[in-house]
């Protein structure tokens, strides 16, 4: 009888243990994955993100947020950003730039931080409405203050230029990419012929992306700039439709190729660029590849890789002028860009979306998104 009672007790205990264990498991909630939503709470155009290995923080720079200069935002996770205030001041007695301070990009190099930016040059003997040039400022901190290296632009190619992007190649050479402005640059093409014939415009101006090697001390350029990207000439070109939307829709008589950013992946050079009117809804991003930093570049067949999503029921337009940031292990890439939403109206706000390159070298971008996204893999 005692043995039977003991066996019944053990059976009861076992049942109670499993019951309590299973019940306990059902009440334990797994930790929810951290998510974020675009757009971020940062209102800037032309965003550029620098990861600083010293402070182990991210810093974002862009157009807007300051009078005659630039601000920076800091972040530990690429999602939550703190405004650190103005870091560069232009339009001073000693500055070469007097207005239109645009598209700053900051780089850590040999223990200092160098900011490349564009502005309207004080020296303007021809009284051009667009007299933009590129300058370089230096600081001991990503938070500034940044001071110009000199009292003049980096160089003067003889036409207005904006949107500086710097690429540090693995062989030690440094390259500057920039966009020649559309201003006073009418170009003949089949697209121009079409809209002129329709009576829409008298001419079509274009901006082109150039590349040039620059000196290691950023005091000037080496050699002559070469054209690396320009809008398509023929209507039959597969890139013509998306790169000419602002012209073909009657929005403006200009075709842009601007806001470029260059990087290297598996021995191939990638250059991303923006096309169409930067102030309109058709602003979009494509890319091209080359075996050399100065080309020739071949535009991708899957362009554009980033564009408005309103035709699919979304709320984002004007997506463009991006930069690239990598995860801690260097395997994940993120595209940082600006866009507009119904809520932001004409104000440009910042987005961050995951970007991938497959085994065939095809670049794809998961944006623009406004739904929950997994937190970026940060440093």
N, C-alpha and C positions, 0 to 999 in steps of 0.2 A: 504493500500500500504506500509505504514511504517512497519507494522508487517511482511509482506511478505519479505521486504528487510532485516529486522533483522534476519528472519529465514534463508534466503539464505546466509547471512553473517556468521551465526553460523555454517551452514553446510559446507561452504567453509573453515572456520577456523578449523573445526574438521578434514576434509579431509587433509588439509595441515599439521596439527599436527601429525596425524598418518603416513602420508607419510614421514615427516621429521624424526619422531621417528624410523620408520622401516629402513629408509635409514641410520640413525645414527647407529642403531644396526648392520647393515651389514658391517659398516666400522670399528667397534670396534673388534679388534682381541683378542681372549682369550690368556692369557699368556701361552707360550709354556712350557711343562714340561721339567725340567732339565734332561739331559741325559749325559752319559759318554760312552767311549769305552775302552775295553781291547785291548792290554795290557796297563797298566799304564806306566808313564814315570819314572819307577824305575827299574834299572837293579840289582837285587839281587836274590840269591838262598835261599831256605828255609825261606821264609818270616814269621815273627811273628809280630803281632800288639798288642800293649798295649794301652788301654785308660787310660789316667791320669786324675783323678778327680780333682786334684789340678789346673793344667793348663788348664783343659778342652780341651785337645788336644790328638790326636792319635800319637803314635810313632811306627815306623816300624824298625825292626832289621833284619839282614839276613847275609848270607854268601857272601863275596865279598865287593868291594867298598873301602877297606882299606888294607894297608900292615901290616901283623901281628896283626890283630885286627878287630874291627867292627866299622861301622858308624851307625847313626840313621837318619831317615827322620821324619819330623813332618807334620801333616795335621789337618785341621779343619773339613774336609768332606769326608775323605777316598779316595778321587779321586785326588786332587792336593797335591803334596808332595814337601817339601823343605828339601834339604840335610843340616843337622845340623853339619856335619863333624864327625870326628872320636871320639868315646866315650870310647873305650877300646884299650889299647896297650899291646901286648904280646911280647914274645921273647926279654925280657929285662934281665938284670942281676939278678933280683929278681924273675922273673916269672917262674912257673913250666912248662908252655907251650912254645914250641919253634917254632912250625909251624902248618900248617893245622888247622887254626882257623875257625871253622864251627858252623853253626846252633845256633846262640845265641837266647835266649828267656829271656825277662825281665819282672819281676813281682813287683807290688807295695805291700809291706808287712810291717805293723807296722811302717809306716812313712818313710821307706827307699825303695830303688829299688835294686832288686837282679837279676843279670844276670847269667844264666846257659849256659854253652857253652862247646864245645869239642875242644881238641887240642892234638898235639903230645907231650907226656910227655918227659921231659928232661932225667929223670931216665930211662935207657933202657939197663939193664945188659945183656939181651938176644939179643940185637941188632935187634929187630923185625922191619920190614919195616912198620908195622902198630902197633903203641903203643899208640893209642888214649885213652884219659881219659876225664872225665867231671869235670869242675871246676865251682866255684861260685865267682862272683865279686859283690861289693856293691857300691852304690852311693847315694848321697842325692838328685839327680835329674835324670829324665829320659834321660837328655842330657849328663849325665856323669860329670866328668870322673869316670869310674868304676874301682875299685881297688880290687884285689884278696883278699879273706878272709884269705888265708894262702899261704904257699909256696909249697903246694902239692894239688893234685886233691881231690875231694870230698870223693872218696874211690877207691879202686883197687880190682875189682872182679876176677882178674887173667887172663883177656882177654881184647882185645881192645873194647872200647865202644864209641858211638857217639849219637847225636840227643836227647839231654835231653828235657823232657817235664815234667812240674810240675803241679799237680792237688791238689787244696786245697779243701778238702771235707767239707761238711756241719757240720760234727761232730768234726772239728778241726784238724783231722789228715791230714798230707801232704804226698803225694806220688810222687815218681820220676819214670818216665818211660824212658827207653833208649833202644838203639839197640846194641846188640852184633854184632860186625863186622863179615863179612864172612871169614876173614883172618884166616887161619889154622883151619877152622871149617867145614871139609867135613862131609856130612850127607847122609846116605843111604835113598833111597826112590824109588818108582816105576818110578818116573820121571828121577832120576839119572840112574837107571838101563837101561831105554830106550835109553838115549843118549850115555851111555857108550857102550851099545851093538852095536849102530850104528857107533861107532868109533869117535864120535864127541869130547868127553872129557874122561879123565881118572877118574875124580871125580867131584862132585858138592859141592861147599861150600855154606853155608847158613848164613844169619843173622836173628836173632830172637829178638823180643821185650820182655823185662823184666820189671817188676814192683817191687818196694820196698818202704816201708815207710821210710821217712827221718826225722831227728831230727828238731825240731822247729827253732833251730838256724843255721841250714844248715851246721853243723859241721861233719855230717856223716850220716850213714843209721841205721835203726832199723830192726834187723832180716836179713834174707837172701832173695836175689832177687828170684822171681819166673817167669817162662816163661808164658807170657800171649798171645803171638801170634807167630806163625811160619808158614812157607810155608806148603802146603798140602803134605801128604806122598803118597797117592794113586792117580792113574790116573783117577779113577772114581769120585774123589772129585770134586764137581761143581766149586771149586775155582782154580783147577789145571791149567786150560787153561790160564786164564788171569794172574795168578801169576807166570807162567813159560814161558812167551813169550820170554824173553831174552835168556833163555836156549834153548828152542825148536827151535828158529829161528837161532841158532848158533852164537848169538851175544857175549855171554860170559858164562863161566862155573860157574856162581853164581846166587843164588836166594835170593833176598832181602826182608826183612820185616823191615821197618825203618820209620823214620819221623813221629812218632806217635803223636797224640794230643788227650787228654781225656777230656770229659765234662759229666755233668749229666743233664738228661732231664726227667721230670716226674718220678723220682725215679729210672731210668735206667741209667747205666753207658755206655757211647758210647766211643769207641776208634777208631779213624780214622788212617789209616796207608798207606804207599806207598810200592809198589812192583815193581820188575824189575830193570834194570840197570838205575841208576840216570842220567847217561850221554847219554842215548839213547832215542829213540822215544817211547818206550813201557812203560815208567814210568807212573804209574796209581795209583789211590787211591780207597781203599775200607774201610769198617768199620765193627765193631763187637760190640756186646752188652753183658752186664752182669748185674747181680743183686748185684755184689760186685766189688769194685775197683780193686781187684787183680784177678778177674775171678772166675770160668772159663768163657771165652768169646766165643760167638757163632757168626761166620762170617755171614754176611747178604746175602740173596739169590739174591739181586739185585746188587751185586758187579760186576764190578767196578762202582763206582758212578761218577768217573771223569777219562777220558782217552783222547787220541788223537782224533781229529775230522777229520783228513785227509781222512779216508775212506769214509766220507760223504761229501767230497768236501771242507773241511775246511783247515786251515793253521797252526793249533796248534798241537804240539807234546810235549812229555816229561813233562806231567803235574803231579805235585806231591808236596810232603812235605808241607802240608798246616797247617794253624792255623785258629782259629775261632774268630770272633768278633760279638758283639750283637748290636742291635739298641737301641735307648734311652729308649724305653719302655720294652726292654728285650724280645719282641715277634718275632722280625725278626733276622735271623742269616745270616752271610756272611762268605764265605769261601775265605781265602786269600792263594794263592798258586803261585808257579812259573811254567813257561812253556817256550817253544821256538816257534817262528814263522819263516816264511820264511825270514822276514826282520831281525830278531834278530840273525839268524844262530845258532851258538853254545852258544851264550850269553843267560843266563836265565833272563826273565823279569817277572814282577809281574802282577797277575790277581786278581780281586775280583768279585765273583759271589754270587748270592743269594742261600741260602740253606734252606730247609724246612724239618720238620718231621711231618708226618701226624698222625691221631688219632690211627693208628695201630702201630706207632713207626717206620715207614719206613722213612729212611733218603734219600732225593733226592737233587741233586745239578744241577743247571741250567747252566752248563758250560762244556767245555770252550766256552765263548762267545767272539766275536769280533765285534758284531753289537751294535747299540744304546741300552743302558740299563738305566732304571730309576735310578736317584741318590740314594745312600743308605740313609736310615733313620738313621741319626746320633744323637749323644747326644746333 
